[in-house]
Amino acid sequence: MPAAYEFIKNWQAECPGPHPYVLVKCFGEPLRKVYLNAGFRHIDTKRYVPNIARRYRLLPCVKELLEESEDPPILTRDGNLMLEGKAPTKERFRVIIGSGRIEDGCQTYRLITFYPVTE
């Protein structure tokens, strides 16, 4: 987990402003920002520590999926957007993105959560 926190810190250092973000191209629009804000940190509240570590191990894959994916996201039943990816270990994972604020006239998004798929 310390490595995950260091990854987040380095991600923060790459981005101007108070929150780290990644520019995505998968929304069928010009590049949009997806912010990594404190919302996804609910993972830290999970009681089973190996599950927490398993999720945080996916964080670099989540960033890469957001940066590189050109696939359109799937609309979830609660109005969020979902992307699915595969880690180098062949483990599948999902990323849930919600709408954020309007910034410079463009819609931004926020990372809500990410988790491995166990199906």
Secondary structure as GFF3:
##gff-version 3
##sequence-region A 1 119
A	DSSP	alpha_helix	2	14	.	.	.	ID=ss1
A	DSSP	beta_strand	21	24	.	.	.	ID=ss2
A	DSSP	beta_strand	32	35	.	.	.	ID=ss3
A	DSSP	three_ten_helix	38	45	.	.	.	ID=ss4
A	DSSP	alpha_helix	49	57	.	.	.	ID=ss5
A	DSSP	alpha_helix	59	68	.	.	.	ID=ss6
A	DSSP	beta_strand	74	75	.	.	.	ID=ss7
A	DSSP	beta_strand	81	86	.	.	.	ID=ss8
A	DSSP	beta_strand	92	103	.	.	.	ID=ss9
A	DSSP	beta_strand	106	116	.	.	.	ID=ss10
###
